[in-house]
Amino acid sequence: MSVKHLACLGGEPAFADPLPVGQLYFPDWERYEVAMRGIFERQYYTNHGPLARQLEARLEVFLGVKHVVCVTNATIGLMMAAEALELSGKVLTPAMTFLATPLSVARCGLEPVFCDVDPVTHHMTPATLEAALEPGVSAVLGVHLWGSAADTIEVQKWAEKNALKCYWDSAQSMGCETAKGLIGGFGELEVFSLHATKIISAGEGGCVATNDPDIAARLRNIRSSYGAGPAVSVVKTSNGRMSEFQAAIALLSLDDFEMNKANNIALREVYMSELCDIEGITLEPLHGVIASNAQSIVVRVGEDFGVSRNLLKDALSAENVLARRYFWPGVHKVEQFMRQPQWNLPQTDQLNEDVLALPIGSRVKGEDVGTIAKLIREIQRNGAQIG
Ligand SMILES: *Cc1c(COP(=O)(O)O)cnc(C)c1O
């Protein structure tokens, strides 16, 4: 494709249809139809049905953990997790995350306390945790982003040293592996999202993985007022059940995982070669993993690019390239979570200003990446006119 005239300067958009940043891998219609027909024939629609049970068993193998509890979405999974762990007071978590992380804490009547992240890896470290520790903190809620991973073992050791529980928002990390093991088996438990934007999708969905049978039993009793498995005493029940429809889609998505991961990795390689010579644009490497789902393409837009990150985002949007600022505004700038004196999180502030996620996933083809790179070059070349 030849980029003749940028859309932000009055030209036609380079893409007729919007290119999103989410994964959006869905099974083809024929397989979907067979799965849905099975549900209607069994007339078993929800409440820990055969497909939900099958999905849990398969995810236990896939994640290498003893227990997987499937839930409606990761946000409620995180809320159920805080209750299953019987947390109190404050929960220490990185501000470099999606809003659902601190929201899950606040919705359980707990107070999120934010720590900063390492500028190179974008993840929390024992040093950033140490700097943010304050009285009243009962747990650490770690976060993995982009298909990279925090140093699970070091964070866990630090938590233990401070007598804190440690659990993980691994919403983006399905199928990632660190040198110390698969994401899923660390801390007290890990919560994954099966949202449509994530690599394994139920449309909406999530699951909690743990090796602790007591935590798993509590989660199963919190998930539904009907319970599932042996009854154990929990403070509150809820409705976090996964329907058979969600489980059916997730099972097909799990079958496709290797193929979709390979597609992500191939796209990532095209991005690497296309973006490497654009001044001021740096594709973030994957950190802390020996195998990644390559969930996100994250670039940092430096001053030497010549056009601001926000103007670049707007100019790409005009071309139907729906680049996203991750995360904007930072969760510590959201009214509900602000406090006085203001959070002092310079690395997170910097990343919130610099980072841009570019399209990857089912809607993106290799040649689209070439077009996106051309557009970025063109936007840079026309910087003076754009702003
Ligand atoms: C997607 C995501 C969530 C929320 O997952 P849902 O299934 O949509 O509730 C939470 N945390 C992070 C880091 C995410 O990326």
PDBQT file of the ligand as one rigid body, heavy atoms in Angstrom, charges set to zero:
ROOT
HETATM    1  C1  LIG A 401      -8.197  -7.783  31.155  1.00  0.00    +0.000 C 
HETATM    2  C2  LIG A 401      -7.622  -7.486  32.479  1.00  0.00    +0.000 A 
HETATM    3  C3  LIG A 401      -8.391  -7.582  33.650  1.00  0.00    +0.000 A 
HETATM    4  C4  LIG A 401      -9.875  -7.801  33.657  1.00  0.00    +0.000 C 
HETATM    5  O1  LIG A 401     -10.321  -8.982  33.107  1.00  0.00    +0.000 OA
HETATM    6  P1  LIG A 401     -11.889  -9.192  32.870  1.00  0.00    +0.000 P 
HETATM    7  O2  LIG A 401     -12.001 -10.638  32.511  1.00  0.00    +0.000 OA
HETATM    8  O3  LIG A 401     -12.288  -8.291  31.734  1.00  0.00    +0.000 OA
HETATM    9  O4  LIG A 401     -12.621  -8.851  34.117  1.00  0.00    +0.000 OA
HETATM   10  C5  LIG A 401      -7.764  -7.382  34.876  1.00  0.00    +0.000 A 
HETATM   11  N1  LIG A 401      -6.457  -7.069  34.938  1.00  0.00    +0.000 NA
HETATM   12  C6  LIG A 401      -5.690  -6.945  33.848  1.00  0.00    +0.000 A 
HETATM   13  C7  LIG A 401      -4.237  -6.617  33.998  1.00  0.00    +0.000 C 
HETATM   14  C8  LIG A 401      -6.254  -7.125  32.568  1.00  0.00    +0.000 A 
HETATM   15  O5  LIG A 401      -5.484  -6.967  31.489  1.00  0.00    +0.000 OA
ENDROOT
TORSDOF 0
